[in-house]
């Protein structure tokens, strides 16, 4: 398992993706499913929320998020009009429980802060949903030390390389930063631009 002492000390900043890098994405999704199931039971009286929650959990564990609403709709005869509500709660859910950072990541972030280095989040996906997640993470004292950028938003604004925008705005170069991501992300860009990249799997003992 990698620790902060194993990292290049010449780096001035560290950039993290969000989902399954800073925190377990399932912790967000399972609460979204919980909220939707309770909303549907309150609105239609059926299906029972606990049964739908159990279905969502099993479907997610076996198939991921792909077509999960359609699977539930078929199993419980849910009106497809509720797909809009299902999608909406993904974006603006007010979670019952705070999202917790991976313990190894939290320790790393504190060490970065104590070493007076910068921390950035550069995350892909719906910017409103990603911001909603960030707001509901239990950051503790780290909250004021993390600056977030939204890849899709920057791209739509005309920044074809959002990472370059982040670097320029903070007077950094590629050599100044280290990116933490999932093993299947950024690999093509990393090879093309010689970005220093580490898979989060090397940090997490639970992975």
ABEGO torsion letter per residue (X at the ends): XBBAAABBAABABBBBBABGAABBAAAAAAAAAAAAAAAAAAAAGOBBAAAAAAAAAAAAAAAEABGAAAAAAAAAGBBAAAAAAAAAAAAABBBABBBBBBAAAAAAAAAAAAAGBBBBBBBBEBAAAAAAAAAABBAEAAAAABBBBBAAAAAAAGBABAAAAAAAAAGBBAAABBBBBBAABGAAAAAAAGBBBBBAAAABAAX
